[in-house]
Amino acid sequence: MAETDTVRWGILGAGRIARRFAASLAYEPGSELLVVSGRTPEHLRAFAEELGVPRTCTYDELLADSDIDAVYLSLPHSLHHEWAVRALRAGKAVLCEKPAAMSAEEAADIAAVARETGVLFMEAQKSRFVPIYAEVMDLIACGAVGEVVTVETSLCNEMSDLLRDPHSYLSDPACGGVLFDCGTYCASWLEALLPGDFTVRRCTSRTIGEVNSFADAELVFADGRTGWLECAADVRKPRQATIIGTAGRLTVDELHRSQHAVVRADGQAPLAIDAPYVVDDFYGEVAHFADLVRAGAKESPVMPLAATVRTAQILDAVRAAF
């Protein structure tokens, strides 16, 4: 694909998140959404009419469509591995909704297929693509809080009704419950800020029925630094990532789609950082991925394949400690 070409998109799965993606994609000037795929014709027609998508089709028809350059994969979590691999082997660049896979083994397989085929794959970890993320990472790299010692992440919501809703992916044990929904964002922050091997020192969890509704884990990294991951679907708390260093702390509010952070360096007045979205919380990842497709890139420097695999390893380790 030449750098000036329009990226022609299709969507695998026409649920709520896909609607948000399609609405954001409309603002990306070098992209065109041509088709949405699914299993229920009535549902697809409603989606297409609402968002102005020209065509509908089945999943297999989408992957066979030579007019499509890239797919947004928004099927339930448990189907990501299968359809990511199939899309890559069909030559389609894949922007896959988080979590990319249900295990580190699945994530590693996706990464291997992406490298083997030379086709772009990126996990849609949107928290890495909002404007404030780069600012936070720059501040940490410049030593705004000294050397990072601990990273605490918490993303807790009250949505227990979804865990009991038979039509919600959250109620499906195969999709991993809240750990593989909210916990994915927490794990991504830990992955980005705490390198090296790790172990889970302690972990508590609970369920609603057969589905994980809460997880609280402390991780110890090889160099002695620590990470904390807390997520819930049955209690609401402040949703924050706190980076604690030898010379202060930095708190990121709404860690999964932040626009605000505060640096509290020792001996200095607090510094507030405001960085509004460009369009919305989806647009950053959409625009970044579209640029990668146009450039013929094989993976993202912001959310590389290795980060996807390591995030999955963190989730695996926490789940194993339940």
N, C-alpha and C positions, 0 to 999 in steps of 0.2 A: 504494500500500500504506500503510495506517495504521501509525503507530509501534507500536501494540500487537499487530499481527498476527504470527503465526508465519511465519518464512521457510521455504518449502517447496522442498527441494533435490532435484536430480538430479545424477548423476555421468556424465560423458562419459569412458569408459575405466576399466576395472576392474583395473588393475595393482596393484603393491606400494604405490606412493605413495597411490593411491586408498584402499587399506585403512587406511593411517595417517590419512588425512584423515577417513574415516568414523568411525574410533574416537575421534578428537578431537571431531568434530562432535557426538557423542552427549552431550558435556558442555555444549554451548551451549543454554541453557534456552529460547531463543526460536526454535529451528530444528528441522526435521523432515526426515529423509532418506526420500524416498518411492520413488525409483527409481534403478537403476543400469543403464547402457546399455553395450553392447559387441557384438562380432561372433561370439562363441563361446558358444552357449547353455549348454554344460556349465560353462564358466568362470564365467559370470554366475550360474548357480544356486548354485555353490559360494560365490561372493562374497556373494550375498544371504542364504544360510543362515548363513554365518559371522557376518555383521554385522547380521542382522535387518532387511534391507531388504525392504519389502513386494512390490516389483514389479521386473521386468527388462524391457528393451525394446531396440530398435535406436537408433542415434544420431538418425536422422530422427524416429522416434516420440517421443523425448524432447523435441526442439525443438518438436514440434507439440502437446505436452501442455499444455493451458491451466492445469493444476493446479500447474505448476512456476514458481516465481519466480526461482530462481537455479540456475546450474550450476557445478560444479567441473570444469574441463577438465584432464584428466590423460592425454591421449593423447600419443604420442611427439612430441618437439619439432617435427618437420617438419610436423605436422598442426595445430599450434596456430593459425596464421594463418587457415587455411580455416575451422576450426570455431568460432573466436572470432567471426569476422565473421558466420557463419551464425547463431550463437546470439544475437548482438546484434540482428541483423535480425529474429530471431524474438521479440524483446522480453524475452530472458532476461538478467538480470544475470550477469556472467561473472567468476568467480575462476579465473584461468588459471595453472596451474603454470609456474614459471620454466623456461627463458626464454620470454617471451611470444611471441617470434617468432625467425626465423632470420636476420633482417637488419633494419637500421634502416628500410628501405623498407617491409617487412611491418609493423613496429611502428607506423610512422607511419600506415599504412593502417588498422590496428586502432583507433588513437586517433581518426582522422578519422571512422570509422564510429560509434564510441561517441559522439562529439560530435554527429554528424548525427542519430542515432536518439535521443539523450538517455538512453541505457541505460548503467548502471554497468558499467565494466570495471576490474579490478585485477589486476596481476601478483602472484602469490603469492610475493613475496620475503620469506620468513618471518624472515630475519635482522633486518628492520626492525620486527618486532612482538613480539619477546621483551622482557621488562621491562628488561633492561640497556641496550637500544639507546637508549631515551629518556634514561636516566641519562648515558650516554656523550655524547650530543649536547648535553645541558644543560651538562655539564662543559666541553666544548669551547667552547660559546657563551659561557660565563662566564670564559673565558680560563685554564682550569686548566693548560694547557701553552703559553700565549701564542698567537701567531699560527701557524696551521697552515702548515708549509713542505712537508712530504712525507707521503704516505700509502703505506705498504707493506702489501700484502695477499698472503697465501700460503695456498692450500688444496690440499694435495698428499696423495693417498691411494694406497695400493697396491691396485689393483683391476684389474690388467691381465687377469685372467681374464674379467672382464665385457667387455673390449674384444675378446676372442676368442670370446665366446659369441654364436652367431648369433641367439639369441632375446633378446638384450639390446639396448635402444635405444642403448646406448653403442657397440655394434659397428656401427651403421648410419652411414655417412659423412654421410648426409643430415641427421642429428641433431647434427652439429657436434663430436662427440668431447668431450674433457674441457673445452675452452674454453667450450662452451655448456652444460656441466653445472656443474662446480665453478667455472669461471671467471666464471660469471654472478654468484655471490655477491661475488667480488672486484670486479667491475666496478660492482656496486651500491654498495659502500662508496666507491669512487672517485667515482662520480656524486654521492653525497650530500655529500662533503666537499671536492671540488675543482671549483668552478664554472668556467664559461667554455670557450672553444675549446681544443683540444689537438692535439698531434701525437704519433706514436710515434717516439721517438728511436732505440730499438733493440729487436730482438725475436729470440728463438730459439725453435725448436719441434722436436718430433719426433713420429713416428707409430709405431703398431703396425699393420702392414698398411696400409690406406688411412685409418685413423682417427687423428685427433690425440690424442696421449697426454701431451703436455707443452707448456706455453707459458710463456715468461718475457719480459715486455715492460716497458719503461720509457716512461712518457708524460710529456710536457712541456706544461704548461698556459700559457695566454696571459700570465698574470701572473708566470710564472717558477717557479711551484710544480711539484712533480713527483709522479708516482704510479707505483707498481710493482705489477704483476699477475703472479703466478706460480700456476700450477695444474698438477696432474699426476694421472695415473691409474696411473703405473708406479713411483712412489716415495713414501714417506711421510715427511712432515716436520711440525714444529709448525704447526698451522693457526691463523694469527693475522692480525689487522689491527693495525698499529702506526701511530699518528698522532704524527708528530714535529713539535713546535712550537718557537718561539723561546725557550720557557722550560721545556721538558721533553718528556716523551713519555707516551703512553697506549697500553697494549697490551691488545687484546681477544682473549681466548683462544677457540678454536673459533668463528671469525668467522661461520660459517654458522648457528650455533645456540648463541650464547654465554650463559653464566650468570656469567662471571667476567671482571674486567678489573683492571688495575693502573695507577695514575697515579704517575709518577715526575717530579714537578716539581722543578726545580733548587733545591737548598738545603733540600729537605724530605724527610722520611722517606716511603718508598713508601706509597701509600694503596690498599688492596685493596677492591674493590667486588664484592659477591656479590648477585646478583638471580636467585633460582630461577624456573623456569617457573611459569606458571599452567597446571596440567594437564600440558602437554607443549610441545614446540617448535612445534607446529602451531596450538595453541589461540589464540594472540594474533591471528594473521591471520584465523582463522575468526571469532572474536568481533567483530573490527573490521569485517570485511566484512558480517557479518550486521547489525550496527548501521547500517551505511551503507544497506543495502537497506531496513531498517525506516524509516529517516529519509527515504528517497527521494533520496538523494545521487547525484550524477552521476559523481563520482570521489573517490578517497581523498586526504586531505591528507598522508598518510604515504608512499604510493606512488602519486603522481599519474601521469597519462598522460605528461606531459613527462619524468618520471624513467624510465619504461619506454622511451621513444624514445631518450633519451640513453644509457641503459645499453646498448641495442642498438648505438648508434653507437660506443661504446667497444669492444664485442666485434667489430664490423665492422672497425674500424681495426687492432686487434691481428691478426685473421685475415688482413687484407690485407698485413700486414708479415711473415707467415710466410716 
